[in-house]
Amino acid sequence: MRRTTRIVGTLLLTGAAVAYLVWKIDLGTTVDVLRNADVAWFALAVWIMVGTVPALAFRWGRLLRAHGVSEPLSWLTRAYFVAYTAGQILPTSLGGDAVRVVETVRRNPGRTAVVTGTVVLERGLGGAATVVLGAIGFGLSVGRYDVGGYLWLEGVFVFGTMLLAFVFFARSARPLLRLAQPVLERLRLARPLRAFYEAIHAYRARPRLLYGVLALTFVVQTVRVLSIWATARAVGIELGVRIYYVMGPLLFLVLLVPFTLNGFAVREAFFVSFLGGLGVGADQAFAAGFLFFLLTAVLALPGGAVMIWEGMRGGVSPRIEHG
């Protein structure tokens, strides 16, 4: 029933986003805008996104090593690219995260809770850094751009980040979590969820590691926002960089939520809605969103090549030792 509800909800949301886009844009004009796009600006966007992947892989490796799981940076980077490939057909970046978990557990049998915990914590820290970046962006935009309508969305993510931090790291949350234990035991979920919780809660004793990973994430997200600016410049949108530090964090957060496959239509609708409020034509805004989609597709190419190569070689053998 839940699966059916999720599928129906996804289809309805996708349909609504597509209908909004059809209403707002003129396909012929949009095609002309894309045809005249500046390839150099798009190449810059690609370089920014691809160039920051090793930093994200390094971040993940630090969290894994804290639990005794040691993987080389080359393999972690490879896993990230494969996850981007999987994200093209699975719901947003969360689908790619699941692929990273499965592949890492194959190399480290018996460490499912630990590996899953690191990926979830990594995603949570990414969300926290994005929220902070968004708050700074809003501060910079005050008096310059009319984006007040998006404050509620930022507020939802701020509240969600604070709630998750309380649940996983506050000792005072444990009595509340125990209230759910009888239900979880009946569902036979108590043991795996407890192991998952403990894997994340253990980082409470490593504040320097958490702050370091959070700082690195903030830097990476700050740089990645420039890829949105570059795709917009590629289709002739000449807004200042500052506004993208309001738009970018919101886009990253929206794409975290599994609304549609790979954010289809929702991403482009967000571009049209946000940039339209700043006086940008719907056709240009849609073209920028479409180029950002192409950017994610290009980001998936290395992972696709890796999967084909490893498939031809018969796959990669699991690495059982934990280091």
Buried (B, 14 or more C-beta within 10 A) or exposed (E): EEEEEEEEEBEEBBEEBBEBBEEBBBEEBBEEBBEEBEEEBBEBBBEBBBEBBBBBBBBBBBBBBBBEBEBEEEBBBBBBBBBBBBBBEBBBBBBBBBBBBEBBBBBBEEBBBBBBBBBBBBBBBBBBBBBBBBBBBBEBBEEEBEBEEBEEBBEEBBEBBEEBBEBBBEEEBEEEBEEEEEEBEEEEBBEEBBBBBEBBBBBEEBEEBBEEBBEBBBBBBBBBBBBBBBBBBBBBBEBEBEBBBBBBBBBBBBBBBBBBBBBBBBBBBBBBBBBBBBEBBBBBBBBBBBBBBBBBBBBBBBBBEBBEEEEEEEEEEEBEEBE
